[in-house]
């Protein structure tokens, strides 16, 4: 190998090191490993998410009621609709979604949970239920939830289905998935029955 060959290898190595030392563009996958980690508070991952989706759920139900009126459809055809006979009807799906929104928020904040009787049978009553839940979770302040990642939350205590969580795992692995399941099922029931709603309606304002 001659002098010129050594010079070529050295120049190539310097060029490669120069490229490697430059920060990757923001849209380059390599940048995911070099950018500072983003932090998000427990409050931001919970209450605003519930608020966005409950407001969207309210709007979807309004469209369903308007559709029933316009097409002269008995509202119970929607309210009692099921995806399969062994699943809960729409009205119960909404009630459970509301229960998770206020239950998860309240347990993270370690405050007393309001008790709802879940006796709703009309669109108007479901709207009132959602409004109550929004008022409750809207009263919870960030400082009541932030820092509660490590608290212990026990579901169904004293039963064979008892399960223990930290505040963080309760929200991320249990509360949010349960909430989204019932909101999504409500949307799917209405879309399946002809209500003209789309993904933007499901997601709401963001």
N, C-alpha and C positions, 0 to 999 in steps of 0.2 A: 504493500500500500504506500503510495507516494505522499509527498507533502500536500499536494492539491487535494487528494482524497481526504486527508485528515482535516483540512480547512473546511471542506464541504460538510463533513459530518458535524464539526463544531458549529458551523453556521446554522445547520438544520436543527441541532439541539437547542440553540439559543432561540430560534424562531418558535419552536414548540413550547419552550418554557414561557416565552412571552405571551403566547396565545392562552396557555393554561392559567396564567396569572391574572388575565383580564376577567372581570366579573361577567357572568353569563347574563344575557338579556332577560328581562322580566318574564317573557313568555317561553324561556328555555327551561326544560325540566330540571337541568342542573341547578337552576337558581333556587329550587325548593330546598336544597341542602345547604345553601349558603346564606339565605336571607334570615334575619332574626325571626325567632318563633313568635307567632301571634298569640296573644293571650285573650281569653274571653271570660267574663265573670259568670258565676252561676246564675245570677239574676238575668243577665242578657241572654243566656241560653234557655231561659224558662218563661218568665212572665211575658216579655214582648212576643215570643213565639205563640203562646196561648192566645194573646190578644189578637194577633194577626189572623189566626186561623178561626177563632170564634166569630170575629167580625165577618170573615169570608163565609163561614157556615150560616150566619144570619142572613146574608145576602142571597145565598143559594136557596135557602128556605123561602125567602120572599119571592124568588123567581118561580119556585115550585108552586106556591100558592097562587100566583098570578096566572101560571099556566093552567092550573086546575080551573080557575074562574073563566079564563078565556075559552077553554075547550069543553066547558060544562062537565068537568070530571069531579066525582065525589072526592073531596080531600082525603078521605080515609083510604082511598086507593093508593095514595102516596104514603100517608102516615103509618099504615099497617103493612106496607110492602116489605117483603123479605127476599134476600138473595136465594135462600133455600129454606124449606119448611122448618129445619131445626135451628135456624138462626134467628136472632132478635129482629123485631120489626124496626122500621126507621125511627119511630118515636123513641124507642129504647136506645138505639144507637146514639141519638143526640143526647139523651140523658146521661149515658155513660161517658161520652166525650166531655160533657160539662163537669161531671163528677171528677174526672181525672185532672181537668184544668185547675179546678179550685182545690182539689185534694193535694196534688203535687205541690202547687204554689204554697198552700197553707202549711203543709208539713215541713217544707224547706224553711219557711219563715218561723216555724214553731209557734204558730198561733192557732187559736180555736177555729175549727172549721164550721161554716154555716151548714145547717141541715136542711136539705130539700126533700120533699116527700115524693118526688118523681111520679106525680099523678097527671102529668100533662097529656092531653088528648087532641089538642088542636094546634094549628100553626101559631096562632096568637099566644097560646100558653108556652109553646117552645121558645118563641121570641122573648117572652118575659123571663124564662129560665136563663137563657143566654145573657140577657141584660143583667140579671142578678149576679151571675158568675163574673161578668166583666167588671161590675162595680166592686166585687170582692177582691179579685186579683189586682185591680187597679189601685186598691188602697194599700197594697203591700209595697214597701219602699226597698230600694236596692240594698240598703244597709241591713235589712232584716234577713236577707238571703245570702249575700256575699260573705264568704268565709265559712259557710256551712257545709263545705264539701265533705268534711270528715265526720259529721254527726251520724248517729245511728238511727235508721228508720226501719221499723219492723212492720211488715204487712201480715195481716191475718194472725195476730199473736195468739198463742195458745191452741192453734189448730194444726192438723197435719200439713196444711199448706203454708205454715209460717215461714217467712223468708226475711233475712236480715240484709240491709243495704247500708252503704254510706250515702250521704246526701248526694254526692256526685253520681254514684252508680244507680241510685234510685231514679234520678232524673233521666240519665242518658240511656240506661239499659232496660228500664221498666216503664217509667211514667210517660216519656215522649212516645215510645213505640205504641203503647196502649192507646194514648190519645189520638195519634195519627191513624191508627187502625179504624177507630170508630168514626172519625171525621171522613176518612176515605170511603168507608162503607156507605155512609149517608150519601155522599156525592154519587157513588156508583149506583145506588138504588134509584136515585132521581134520574140520572142519565139513562139508565136502562129502561126507565118508564117514560122516556120521551121528553123530559124537561131539557130545554136548550141551554145547557151550561157547558163550559169548557174549562181547560186547565187554569186560565186566568181567574175564572170565578172561584175555583177551588183554592187557589193560592191567596187571593185577596190582594190588598194593597201592600206593597213592600218597597 
